[in-house]
C-alpha cells in the first residue's frame, strides 16, 4: 500500500488513543494523530490544547497552530492557558497526550531546551553556552508531569536517542524504576515512544525503553543502528500492522493540506 | 469612565525605555502587537527584558535586532512556519541574551502572582527537571539576583514542604510584574473596554500584572456597543493606559476574525533569521526600508492582505490556498 513514513507514524500514535479519553495535543503531527484517532476509532475523545480550546474538532483543514480559528471555531468552550495546564493537566485529569522531543534517553526523559554536548553548563564560574539552543519546554513539561500517560513522538536518529539527555526539560522516568515517586508526580509517565521507525515501550520494572515493534519498512537492525544506547529488544517484538485502507482514508481527510504526504 | 488616551505608534514606542521589562498578548504566532514591535526596532531600543509565557515571531523580531538582554519564557518558535527561535538561540549561544528557562505553567504561575499582587504563587508542577537545577539559574549566575533590579526576583524559585495537606514539596514561583504589557486586541471601546475575539490565553493576567498597559487595537468602537455583551470583554478601561488604533497591527501574526497568520511572510522571516546577515537584510527591507507601519502595509499590498482576510462567520480565511488543497 502507498503511504508515507510520516503517515505510518501518525497512525501508530493515533492507535494509542482510546474512545472517551480526555487528551491534549500540540501543533502539527501530534494534532493530526489525535484528530485522526477521533475520526477513526475514538469518536468520544475530548481534545483540548494548552492555549485553552476545549472539545474541538478542526474545521477547514489542519490548524496553523493550536490557536488558529480552524480549531477554535468548532470548540465546545474556551478555557485559558491557566486552566488547560494548571488545572486540567496538573490536577491529573488528563488521560492521554502527545509530546515531541529533540533529544531523548532510555528512560524517556526529554530535552527540548539545548544541546551542551556533555559539557557542564557552568565551569570556572562562567556559563558554558549551549552548542544548540532549542525551543524550550513549552507545555510538554506539564504534560509529562501531570498526564495519566502520554506518547512521545520523535524522529529516530542516533543523535536524538542519547544514553543521557543534556538537559531534562520534561521528565520521563528520570533514573528509572520508581524514580518519579520522589517528586510526587500525579501522572504515570510515558507509555510509548513512537518514532519514524517503530515503537518503544518501558520495561514494567526498570522503566528502560525497549523495542516493542517496528514498522513494515524498517528492521531491528536499522533501529539499533539509529539508537544511541544499547537498545534491548522485547522477546515478543513484532511488526506494526500497516495502515488499512480505511485508516489511511480517514487520515487523509484530516490531513487535507497533505502535510504528511511529502516523502 | 474617562476617554481613552489615544496615541501614535511612534509615541507608544517612545514611552518604552531601554532596559524596561515587557510582556505581551497572544500566543506564539497569534495576536501579537507587531506594529509596535517594528517601531521599537526602528527606535533602536536596547537591553529589553522580556517575560512571556511563550515567545513567537515578535520575540524573534526584537531579539534579531539586538533589542533584548533578558528573555524569560518556556518556548520560542513560529509553530509550523519556523521550528526554532533562531534569533534568541543565536543571542544565547553568542552570549548577548540571558535566557532563563521555565515551564509553561511556571510562567503562568509567575504572571498570576503578578496579577494578584502576591510575591509568589505556588505550583506542584515541573519538579525533577534541569529547569530547577541551580546550575541553570542564568540570572543568578550572572549576578543579577542581588535586588538592584526590582524586576528581577532574588531567587529563580523556592520550595516549601506543603503545610496544609502534606503533598510534599511545593514550588513557589516569583511574581512577574512587567513595566509594560503590550496588548493587541481586535476591538477597544472609546472608553477603553477591551474585547478579544476567540481565545484569550493569559492576556487578562498580563494586563493585570503590568505597571502600564498599551493596547494596539484593530479598531476603536463605541464603548456602548461592547457593553451590550460584557461577558465578551477581557478588561475595563481603568486598566488601560494608552491606545493605538492600527488596522492589520498584528501582521504577520494572526488575528482571529480579522485575518490569518501570513504563513509565507513568517516562513520568509524565519529563513532570514537564521543568520545575522539574513536578519539585517530582512530588517533593512521590511522595518527600516518602509515609511513606518503604513509603508509596511503598502509594501505588502492590498491583494495579499485581502487573501488573509478572515471570513466574518468562520473567523479564518476561507479563500487562501493552503498546502495541496
Interface residues (C-beta under 8 A of the other chain):
Chain A: X27 X28 X50 X51 X52 X53 X59 X60 X61 X62 X64 X65 X66 X67 X68 X69 X70 X72 X73 X78 X80 X81 X82 X85 X86 X89 X90 X113 X114 X120 X121 X122 X127 X129 X130 X131 X132 X133 X134 X135 X136 X137 X138 X139 X141 X142 X145 X146 X167 X168 X169 X170 X171 X174 X180 X182 X183 X184 X185 X186 X256 X257 X258 X259 X261
Chain B: X26 X27 X28 X29 X30 X31 X53 X54 X73 X74 X75 X76 X77 X79 X80 X81 X83 X84 X85 X88 X89 X90 X92 X93 X94 X95 X99 X101 X102 X103 X104 X105 X108 X109 X112 X123 X124 X125 X126 X127 X128 X129 X130 X131 X135 X136 X138 X141 X142 X167 X168 X169 X198 X199 X200 X201 X202 X204 X205 X254 X256 X257 X260 X261 X263 X310 X314 X315 X316 X318 X322 X323 X324 X325
